[in-house]
């Protein structure tokens, strides 16, 4: 019996969990903000232009 490893990448193409530290960056204007624990970057809007943020 062969078991396949289920160690893939997360939904956004990054690691499964990037952890609590780090920052979120706007892909449009480049604004960077500190990552908020429990809130994924892709669910936050840029405070400068309103675009969805990405994990830096």
The first five atom37 places (N, CA, C, CB, O) and aatype in JSON, in Angstrom:
{
  "aatype": [20, 20, 20, 20, 20, 20, 20, 20, 20, 20, 20, 20, 20, 20, 20, 20, 20, 20, 20, 20, 20, 20, 20, 20, 20, 20, 20, 20, 20, 20, 20, 20, 20, 20, 20, 20, 20, 20, 20, 20, 20, 20, 20, 20, 20, 20, 20, 20, 20, 20, 20, 20, 20, 20, 20, 20],
  "atom_mask": [
    [1, 1, 1, 1, 1],
    [1, 1, 1, 1, 1],
    [1, 1, 1, 1, 1],
    [1, 1, 1, 1, 1],
    [1, 1, 1, 1, 1],
    [1, 1, 1, 1, 1],
    [1, 1, 1, 1, 1],
    [1, 1, 1, 1, 1],
    [1, 1, 1, 1, 1],
    [1, 1, 1, 1, 1],
    [1, 1, 1, 1, 1],
    [1, 1, 1, 1, 1],
    [1, 1, 1, 1, 1],
    [1, 1, 1, 1, 1],
    [1, 1, 1, 1, 1],
    [1, 1, 1, 1, 1],
    [1, 1, 1, 1, 1],
    [1, 1, 1, 1, 1],
    [1, 1, 1, 1, 1],
    [1, 1, 1, 1, 1],
    [1, 1, 1, 1, 1],
    [1, 1, 1, 1, 1],
    [1, 1, 1, 1, 1],
    [1, 1, 1, 1, 1],
    [1, 1, 1, 1, 1],
    [1, 1, 1, 1, 1],
    [1, 1, 1, 1, 1],
    [1, 1, 1, 1, 1],
    [1, 1, 1, 1, 1],
    [1, 1, 1, 1, 1],
    [1, 1, 1, 1, 1],
    [1, 1, 1, 1, 1],
    [1, 1, 1, 1, 1],
    [1, 1, 1, 1, 1],
    [1, 1, 1, 1, 1],
    [1, 1, 1, 1, 1],
    [1, 1, 1, 1, 1],
    [1, 1, 1, 1, 1],
    [1, 1, 1, 1, 1],
    [1, 1, 1, 1, 1],
    [1, 1, 1, 1, 1],
    [1, 1, 1, 1, 1],
    [1, 1, 1, 1, 1],
    [1, 1, 1, 1, 1],
    [1, 1, 1, 1, 1],
    [1, 1, 1, 1, 1],
    [1, 1, 1, 1, 1],
    [1, 1, 1, 1, 1],
    [1, 1, 1, 1, 1],
    [1, 1, 1, 1, 1],
    [1, 1, 1, 1, 1],
    [1, 1, 1, 1, 1],
    [1, 1, 1, 1, 1],
    [1, 1, 1, 1, 1],
    [1, 1, 1, 1, 1],
    [1, 1, 1, 1, 1]
  ],
  "atom_positions": [
    [[0.84, -1.17, 0.0], [0.0, 0.0, 0.0], [0.89, 1.24, 0.0], [-0.96, -0.01, 1.21], [1.83, 1.33, 0.79]],
    [[0.61, 2.19, -0.88], [1.41, 3.4, -1.01], [0.57, 4.59, -0.54], [1.91, 3.6, -2.48], [-0.58, 4.76, -0.94]],
    [[1.18, 5.42, 0.31], [0.51, 6.62, 0.78], [1.16, 7.83, 0.13], [0.57, 6.73, 2.33], [2.38, 7.96, 0.12]],
    [[0.36, 8.7, -0.42], [0.88, 9.9, -1.05], [0.96, 11.02, -0.03], [0.02, 10.3, -2.25], [0.07, 11.17, 0.81]],
    [[1.99, 11.79, -0.12], [2.15, 12.94, 0.76], [1.18, 14.03, 0.33], [3.61, 13.45, 0.74], [1.05, 14.31, -0.86]],
    [[0.52, 14.63, 1.26], [-0.44, 15.7, 0.97], [0.15, 17.07, 1.33], [-1.77, 15.47, 1.76], [-0.56, 17.97, 1.77]],
    [[1.44, 17.22, 1.15], [2.11, 18.47, 1.48], [2.16, 19.37, 0.27], [3.52, 18.21, 2.02], [3.17, 19.42, -0.44]],
    [[1.1, 20.09, 0.03], [1.04, 20.99, -1.11], [1.13, 22.44, -0.66], [-0.24, 20.77, -1.9], [1.33, 22.72, 0.52]],
    [[0.97, 23.33, -1.59], [1.01, 24.75, -1.28], [-0.39, 25.22, -0.95], [1.6, 25.55, -2.46], [-1.38, 24.57, -1.3]],
    [[-0.48, 26.35, -0.27], [-1.76, 26.9, 0.14], [-2.58, 27.41, -1.03], [-1.54, 28.03, 1.13], [-2.15, 27.32, -2.18]],
    [[-3.76, 27.94, -0.75], [-4.67, 28.4, -1.79], [-4.1, 29.53, -2.63], [-5.96, 28.86, -1.16], [-4.38, 29.61, -3.83]],
    [[-3.31, 30.38, -2.04], [-2.79, 31.54, -2.76], [-1.41, 31.28, -3.37], [-2.72, 32.74, -1.83], [-0.78, 32.2, -3.87]],
    [[-0.94, 30.03, -3.33], [0.33, 29.69, -3.95], [1.52, 29.81, -3.02], [0.55, 30.56, -5.13], [2.64, 29.47, -3.4]],
    [[1.3, 30.29, -1.8], [2.39, 30.42, -0.84], [2.46, 29.2, 0.05], [2.21, 31.67, 0.0], [1.98, 28.12, -0.29]],
    [[3.08, 29.4, 1.2], [3.15, 28.3, 2.14], [1.76, 28.03, 2.71], [4.15, 28.61, 3.27], [0.85, 28.84, 2.55]],
    [[1.59, 26.89, 3.37], [0.28, 26.56, 3.92], [-0.19, 27.63, 4.9], [0.31, 25.19, 4.61], [-1.36, 28.01, 4.89]],
    [[0.72, 28.1, 5.73], [0.4, 29.17, 6.67], [1.65, 30.02, 6.82], [-0.07, 28.61, 8.06], [2.7, 29.52, 7.21]],
    [[1.55, 31.29, 6.51], [2.71, 32.16, 6.54], [3.05, 32.62, 7.96], [2.47, 33.37, 5.65], [4.11, 33.21, 8.17]],
    [[2.17, 32.37, 8.92], [2.45, 32.74, 10.3], [1.95, 34.14, 10.64], [3.92, 32.66, 10.56], [1.48, 34.87, 9.76]],
    [[2.05, 34.51, 11.91], [1.5, 35.79, 12.35], [2.34, 37.0, 11.98], [1.33, 35.75, 13.81], [1.8, 38.1, 11.87]],
    [[3.64, 36.84, 11.78], [4.5, 37.97, 11.46], [4.43, 38.28, 9.97], [5.95, 37.69, 11.87], [3.87, 37.51, 9.19]],
    [[4.99, 39.4, 9.59], [5.05, 39.74, 8.18], [4.23, 40.96, 7.85], [4.59, 38.59, 7.35], [3.82, 41.71, 8.73]],
    [[4.0, 41.15, 6.56], [3.27, 42.32, 6.12], [2.42, 42.0, 4.89], [4.23, 43.46, 5.82], [2.61, 40.98, 4.23]],
    [[1.5, 42.9, 4.62], [0.64, 42.81, 3.45], [1.0, 43.97, 2.53], [-0.88, 42.83, 3.84], [1.27, 45.08, 3.0]],
    [[1.01, 43.71, 1.23], [1.4, 44.73, 0.27], [0.34, 44.88, -0.81], [2.75, 44.4, -0.36], [-0.25, 43.9, -1.25]],
    [[0.1, 46.11, -1.22], [-0.85, 46.38, -2.29], [-0.14, 46.17, -3.63], [-1.42, 47.84, -2.18], [0.9, 46.77, -3.88]],
    [[-0.7, 45.31, -4.5], [-0.07, 45.08, -5.8], [-0.22, 46.26, -6.76], [-0.65, 43.83, -6.42], [0.48, 46.34, -7.77]],
    [[-1.14, 47.19, -6.45], [-1.39, 48.32, -7.34], [-0.51, 49.53, -7.01], [-2.85, 48.72, -7.28], [0.2, 50.04, -7.88]],
    [[-0.56, 50.0, -5.75], [0.17, 51.21, -5.39], [1.45, 50.95, -4.58], [-0.73, 52.12, -4.61], [2.27, 51.85, -4.42]],
    [[1.61, 49.71, -4.07], [2.82, 49.37, -3.34], [2.79, 49.65, -1.85], [3.94, 50.1, -3.92], [3.78, 49.41, -1.16]],
    [[1.68, 50.15, -1.32], [1.54, 50.43, 0.11], [1.72, 49.14, 0.9], [0.16, 51.07, 0.43], [1.16, 48.11, 0.54]],
    [[2.51, 49.19, 1.98], [2.76, 48.03, 2.83], [2.22, 48.31, 4.23], [4.27, 47.69, 2.88], [2.46, 49.37, 4.79]],
    [[1.49, 47.34, 4.79], [0.97, 47.45, 6.15], [1.31, 46.18, 6.91], [-0.56, 47.71, 6.15], [1.51, 45.12, 6.31]],
    [[1.36, 46.28, 8.23], [1.64, 45.13, 9.07], [0.49, 44.13, 8.98], [1.88, 45.57, 10.54], [-0.68, 44.51, 8.98]],
    [[0.84, 42.84, 8.9], [-0.17, 41.79, 8.84], [-0.91, 41.7, 10.16], [0.48, 40.43, 8.49], [-0.29, 41.74, 11.23]],
    [[-2.24, 41.57, 10.11], [-3.07, 41.43, 11.3], [-3.35, 39.95, 11.52], [-4.4, 42.24, 11.17], [-3.82, 39.26, 10.61]],
    [[-3.06, 39.47, 12.72], [-3.26, 38.06, 13.05], [-4.73, 37.68, 12.87], [-2.8, 37.77, 14.5], [-5.62, 38.38, 13.35]],
    [[-4.98, 36.58, 12.18], [-6.34, 36.06, 11.99], [-7.06, 36.61, 10.78], [-7.14, 36.35, 13.19], [-8.16, 36.16, 10.47]],
    [[-6.46, 37.6, 10.09], [-7.09, 38.18, 8.9], [-6.14, 38.01, 7.72], [-7.45, 39.69, 9.12], [-5.09, 38.66, 7.69]],
    [[-6.48, 37.16, 6.75], [-5.61, 36.97, 5.6], [-5.45, 38.28, 4.81], [-6.16, 35.87, 4.68], [-6.39, 39.08, 4.73]],
    [[-4.28, 38.5, 4.25], [-4.02, 39.73, 3.5], [-5.02, 39.9, 2.36], [-2.59, 39.72, 2.94], [-5.46, 41.02, 2.08]],
    [[-5.38, 38.8, 1.69], [-6.29, 38.92, 0.54], [-7.7, 39.34, 0.93], [-6.35, 37.59, -0.2], [-8.52, 39.64, 0.06]],
    [[-8.0, 39.38, 2.24], [-9.31, 39.86, 2.7], [-9.26, 41.32, 3.14], [-9.81, 38.98, 3.85], [-10.28, 41.89, 3.51]],
    [[-8.07, 41.93, 3.11], [-7.92, 43.32, 3.51], [-7.84, 44.22, 2.29], [-6.67, 43.5, 4.38], [-7.29, 43.84, 1.26]],
    [[-8.39, 45.42, 2.41], [-8.3, 46.4, 1.34], [-7.17, 47.37, 1.67], [-9.64, 47.16, 1.16], [-6.93, 47.69, 2.84]],
    [[-6.49, 47.85, 0.65], [-5.42, 48.82, 0.81], [-6.0, 50.11, 1.38], [-4.7, 49.09, -0.55], [-7.01, 50.61, 0.87]],
    [[-5.39, 50.67, 2.44], [-5.91, 51.91, 3.02], [-5.7, 53.12, 2.1], [-5.24, 52.18, 4.35], [-6.34, 54.15, 2.29]],
    [[-4.83, 52.99, 1.13], [-4.53, 54.1, 0.22], [-5.42, 54.11, -1.02], [-3.08, 54.05, -0.19], [-5.95, 55.15, -1.4]],
    [[-5.58, 52.93, -1.68], [-6.32, 52.91, -2.95], [-7.51, 51.95, -2.97], [-5.39, 52.56, -4.07], [-8.3, 51.98, -3.91]],
    [[-7.65, 51.08, -1.95], [-8.81, 50.19, -1.87], [-8.65, 48.83, -2.55], [-9.96, 50.88, -2.46], [-9.57, 48.02, -2.52]],
    [[-7.5, 48.56, -3.17], [-7.25, 47.29, -3.84], [-7.01, 46.2, -2.8], [-6.04, 47.41, -4.81], [-6.52, 46.49, -1.71]],
    [[-7.35, 44.94, -3.12], [-7.1, 43.82, -2.22], [-5.6, 43.65, -2.05], [-7.74, 42.52, -2.75], [-4.85, 43.73, -3.01]],
    [[-5.17, 43.4, -0.81], [-3.76, 43.24, -0.48], [-3.29, 41.82, -0.76], [-3.52, 43.59, 0.98], [-4.11, 40.91, -0.9]],
    [[-1.97, 41.63, -0.84], [-1.35, 40.31, -0.98], [-0.29, 40.17, 0.09], [-0.73, 40.12, -2.41], [0.21, 41.17, 0.61]],
    [[0.06, 38.92, 0.44], [1.07, 38.67, 1.46], [2.45, 38.95, 0.89], [0.98, 37.22, 2.0], [2.78, 38.5, -0.21]],
    [[3.24, 39.68, 1.63], [4.59, 40.01, 1.18], [5.55, 38.96, 1.64], [5.02, 41.38, 1.69], [6.75, 39.06, 1.36]]
  ]
}
